[in-house]
Amino acid sequence: MWEDSAIVAGQVGVRSDGTAGESIGEQARIAFENIDRVLAESTLKTDDIASLRIYLTLHDHIEFFTETAKSCLGEHRPAATLLIVVTLAHPTLDVQIEVIAVGSTFSWHSARLCIQ
């Protein structure tokens, strides 16, 4: 039941070398690239994302984030919640994304039975 799923903890716009993107768009793109890498380790892909939880530090970032998200997700439109927060774990970070992804063999019926 759970083999074909992943819960990806908050991914931020930081590259593997530890540097953060300079703009909200760049940070969002890096965060989605990090998500893609994590999903690939579980043999999942962007189209398997069932839901996103997005944290932004400024309301003014919504438009720039949305443009980047559409580019990264293509035609896929998972359920999403977007929250504006005062700050993230480091003052240079402007976006954090959490993901729940489920593959084609995931059983929602079995998952409901386990959660109850």
Backbone bond lengths (Angstrom), bond angles and torsions (degrees), N, CA, C in turn:
res aa  C-N    CA-C-N  psi(-1)  N-CA   C-N-CA  omega(-1)  CA-C   N-CA-C  phi
1 M - - - 1.441 - - 1.530 110.78 -
2 W 1.327 119.40 -48.29 1.461 122.10 -174.82 1.520 112.54 -91.39
3 E 1.341 118.73 -7.60 1.459 120.83 -177.00 1.516 112.26 -63.31
4 D 1.308 117.82 -28.70 1.456 122.60 -174.52 1.528 110.53 -104.65
5 S 1.336 116.16 41.40 1.456 119.90 -179.09 1.520 109.99 -150.15
6 A 1.313 115.63 163.06 1.459 120.22 177.18 1.517 109.37 -152.04
7 I 1.304 115.38 139.80 1.454 122.17 170.16 1.518 104.92 -112.55
8 V 1.313 115.60 114.32 1.459 121.13 -175.13 1.523 108.43 -101.29
9 A 1.328 115.69 116.76 1.462 120.87 179.12 1.521 109.54 -64.69
10 G 1.318 115.46 166.33 1.458 122.08 -173.93 1.513 115.04 -46.59
11 Q 1.308 115.25 115.58 1.460 121.65 175.79 1.525 108.17 -100.28
12 V 1.320 115.49 135.78 1.456 121.43 -177.36 1.521 109.94 -116.82
13 G 1.314 115.51 173.99 1.454 121.35 -177.05 1.509 113.80 -84.27
14 V 1.337 116.06 52.83 1.458 122.11 179.80 1.518 109.03 -118.35
15 R 1.334 115.63 129.51 1.464 121.89 178.53 1.529 110.39 -74.96
16 S 1.328 115.55 167.86 1.472 120.34 179.81 1.523 112.54 -62.19
17 D 1.337 118.16 -21.80 1.470 120.27 177.61 1.532 112.29 -85.21
18 G 1.341 116.82 2.51 1.455 121.50 176.11 1.513 115.23 91.00
19 T 1.325 118.36 0.06 1.462 120.33 179.34 1.526 110.53 -90.99
20 A 1.326 114.55 142.52 1.468 120.45 -179.98 1.521 109.54 -95.62
21 G 1.329 115.11 151.52 1.457 120.28 173.73 1.522 109.85 -63.10
22 E 1.333 115.89 151.47 1.463 119.99 -175.90 1.523 113.19 -84.45
23 S 1.331 117.88 -27.06 1.472 121.00 -178.99 1.527 109.02 -118.76
24 I 1.322 115.62 166.38 1.466 119.55 177.34 1.521 110.55 -62.20
25 G 1.322 117.70 -39.65 1.460 120.62 178.59 1.513 112.01 -62.29
26 E 1.332 116.18 -43.49 1.469 120.46 179.46 1.534 110.48 -66.86
27 Q 1.329 117.28 -43.02 1.465 119.79 178.30 1.523 110.94 -63.00
28 A 1.322 117.44 -40.35 1.468 120.48 179.03 1.522 110.36 -63.91
29 R 1.331 117.14 -43.79 1.469 120.53 179.91 1.535 110.54 -61.97
30 I 1.327 116.75 -43.15 1.468 120.63 178.88 1.522 110.16 -63.62
31 A 1.339 117.35 -42.50 1.470 120.60 178.91 1.521 110.49 -60.35
32 F 1.339 118.00 -44.11 1.465 120.62 178.04 1.531 111.47 -65.73
33 E 1.327 117.89 -36.06 1.467 120.10 175.79 1.523 110.29 -63.86
34 N 1.339 116.77 -40.87 1.473 120.77 176.79 1.524 110.25 -62.67
35 I 1.320 117.30 -41.82 1.468 121.38 177.66 1.519 110.48 -61.41
36 D 1.324 116.79 -45.32 1.471 120.61 178.56 1.526 111.26 -56.94
37 R 1.336 116.73 -41.91 1.477 120.27 179.57 1.530 111.16 -64.21
38 V 1.327 116.54 -44.18 1.474 120.36 179.85 1.528 109.99 -63.72
39 L 1.331 117.18 -45.27 1.464 120.50 179.81 1.524 111.33 -62.34
40 A 1.323 117.36 -40.13 1.466 121.17 -179.58 1.523 111.55 -60.73
41 E 1.327 117.46 -33.14 1.467 121.04 177.26 1.525 111.02 -63.72
42 S 1.319 117.17 -23.99 1.463 122.26 178.19 1.525 111.48 -102.85
43 T 1.317 116.55 14.35 1.472 124.19 -176.07 1.527 112.51 57.64
44 L 1.322 116.42 29.21 1.463 121.70 175.75 1.521 108.79 -106.29
45 K 1.328 115.91 166.35 1.465 120.33 179.95 1.525 109.67 -138.45
46 T 1.308 115.07 176.24 1.461 121.24 -177.41 1.528 112.29 -53.49
47 D 1.323 117.31 -40.08 1.472 120.18 -179.18 1.525 113.21 -65.88
48 D 1.328 117.82 -12.49 1.461 121.58 178.32 1.532 112.57 -88.32
49 I 1.327 116.93 -4.30 1.471 119.76 179.66 1.528 108.68 -68.29
50 A 1.340 115.66 121.43 1.465 121.25 178.32 1.525 111.53 -92.14
51 S 1.341 116.04 -33.87 1.458 118.34 179.83 1.521 111.11 -153.62
52 L 1.322 113.46 152.59 1.463 123.19 177.39 1.521 108.23 -123.68
53 R 1.318 115.98 144.41 1.462 121.11 167.65 1.521 105.07 -125.10
54 I 1.325 116.08 118.04 1.452 122.43 -172.88 1.520 109.56 -113.58
55 Y 1.322 115.71 132.62 1.454 121.90 175.39 1.528 107.91 -115.73
56 L 1.323 117.14 123.55 1.458 122.96 175.29 1.519 108.84 -119.14
57 T 1.328 116.28 151.32 1.467 119.46 -178.70 1.523 113.47 -91.77
58 L 1.342 117.35 -13.16 1.464 120.01 178.59 1.527 110.80 -140.18
59 H 1.309 116.51 138.33 1.463 121.37 175.88 1.528 110.62 -58.63
60 D 1.326 116.95 -35.00 1.471 121.90 -179.94 1.528 112.73 -62.88
61 H 1.324 118.05 -15.29 1.465 121.76 -179.10 1.525 113.14 -82.46
62 I 1.315 118.17 -12.81 1.468 120.88 -173.46 1.523 111.83 -56.49
63 E 1.313 117.71 -49.71 1.465 120.68 -177.26 1.529 111.57 -60.55
64 F 1.343 117.07 -45.11 1.468 120.77 -179.40 1.523 111.12 -66.71
65 F 1.344 116.35 -40.19 1.457 119.90 177.40 1.521 110.62 -62.82
66 T 1.325 116.85 -46.24 1.464 121.93 -177.22 1.527 111.14 -59.86
67 E 1.323 117.52 -43.20 1.465 121.08 177.51 1.533 110.74 -58.52
68 T 1.320 116.35 -46.28 1.460 120.72 -179.26 1.526 110.75 -67.18
69 A 1.329 117.09 -42.57 1.467 120.61 -179.89 1.522 110.74 -60.09
70 K 1.321 117.24 -44.43 1.466 120.56 178.74 1.522 110.90 -60.59
71 S 1.317 116.36 -40.26 1.465 120.79 178.79 1.530 110.74 -64.99
72 C 1.323 117.28 -42.23 1.465 121.72 -177.18 1.524 112.65 -74.93
73 L 1.329 117.41 -33.42 1.467 121.41 -176.45 1.523 113.04 -90.77
74 G 1.321 117.81 -12.46 1.462 120.05 -177.54 1.522 110.18 63.20
75 E 1.323 116.39 -133.91 1.468 121.61 -179.29 1.536 112.94 -81.37
76 H 1.328 117.36 -11.03 1.467 121.71 -177.44 1.528 109.69 -72.25
77 R 1.318 116.88 132.62 1.463 122.37 -179.79 1.528 110.17 -130.97
78 P 1.340 117.13 84.45 1.466 119.01 177.89 1.528 111.23 -72.66
79 A 1.310 115.94 164.87 1.460 120.49 172.78 1.524 107.44 -60.69
80 A 1.330 116.56 146.44 1.460 119.02 -176.88 1.517 111.21 -147.36
81 T 1.321 114.38 145.64 1.457 122.64 171.12 1.514 106.41 -124.46
82 L 1.321 116.82 130.98 1.463 121.48 179.46 1.519 108.31 -119.47
83 L 1.325 115.21 128.87 1.459 121.73 -179.12 1.522 109.76 -123.16
84 I 1.320 116.32 141.09 1.461 121.17 172.73 1.532 106.16 -98.41
85 V 1.327 115.94 126.14 1.462 121.44 -178.47 1.527 109.36 -120.90
86 V 1.308 116.50 160.77 1.461 120.96 -178.92 1.527 110.87 -68.20
87 T 1.325 116.30 -44.14 1.459 120.30 -178.81 1.518 109.39 -158.45
88 L 1.325 115.43 161.79 1.464 121.65 173.40 1.526 107.43 -107.43
89 A 1.324 117.32 -168.49 1.465 121.52 -172.94 1.529 113.56 -62.33
90 H 1.315 117.41 -25.85 1.466 121.32 178.83 1.522 108.01 -134.40
91 P 1.328 118.21 141.15 1.467 120.05 -174.59 1.532 115.22 -63.09
92 T 1.329 118.70 -18.58 1.471 119.98 178.99 1.524 112.39 -83.47
93 L 1.330 117.80 -9.39 1.468 121.19 -177.52 1.525 110.90 -87.97
94 D 1.336 115.13 134.43 1.461 121.07 -178.91 1.521 113.69 -116.87
95 V 1.343 117.91 -10.63 1.461 120.99 -177.91 1.525 109.80 -147.07
96 Q 1.321 114.95 143.35 1.469 122.72 172.30 1.522 106.83 -140.48
97 I 1.338 116.10 136.93 1.459 120.79 -176.75 1.527 109.59 -128.57
98 E 1.323 115.88 129.49 1.465 122.49 172.48 1.522 107.96 -109.07
99 V 1.324 116.29 147.04 1.462 120.81 -174.35 1.524 110.55 -135.26
100 I 1.323 115.87 142.02 1.461 122.65 164.05 1.519 105.51 -116.83
101 A 1.324 115.31 123.85 1.463 120.42 -179.95 1.518 109.26 -124.04
102 V 1.317 115.68 141.57 1.464 121.30 178.57 1.522 108.88 -135.14
103 G 1.311 115.04 133.24 1.457 120.63 179.25 1.516 111.78 -85.48
104 S 1.302 115.48 -175.37 1.467 121.29 -173.27 1.521 113.75 -71.22
105 T 1.337 118.75 -20.65 1.467 119.60 -178.50 1.526 112.71 -99.23
106 F 1.325 118.05 2.36 1.461 121.66 179.09 1.521 109.55 -66.31
107 S 1.323 116.57 139.47 1.460 121.46 -179.29 1.525 110.35 -109.93
108 W 1.344 116.49 105.03 1.458 120.01 177.23 1.520 111.32 -64.90
109 H 1.334 117.44 -33.12 1.460 120.20 178.94 1.523 109.75 -61.83
110 S 1.307 117.90 -47.09 1.468 121.19 179.13 1.513 110.93 -65.09
111 A 1.321 117.27 -38.09 1.465 120.71 179.26 1.521 110.36 -62.65
112 R 1.315 118.22 -43.20 1.470 121.34 178.21 1.518 110.56 -60.89
113 L 1.320 117.23 -40.28 1.453 120.21 179.98 1.520 111.18 -64.10
114 C 1.324 118.02 -37.05 1.470 121.62 179.62 1.512 111.97 -71.96
115 I 1.314 117.61 -33.86 1.457 121.82 -175.00 1.522 111.15 -77.70
116 Q 1.318 118.48 -31.22 1.460 121.50 -175.51 1.472 113.86 -62.43
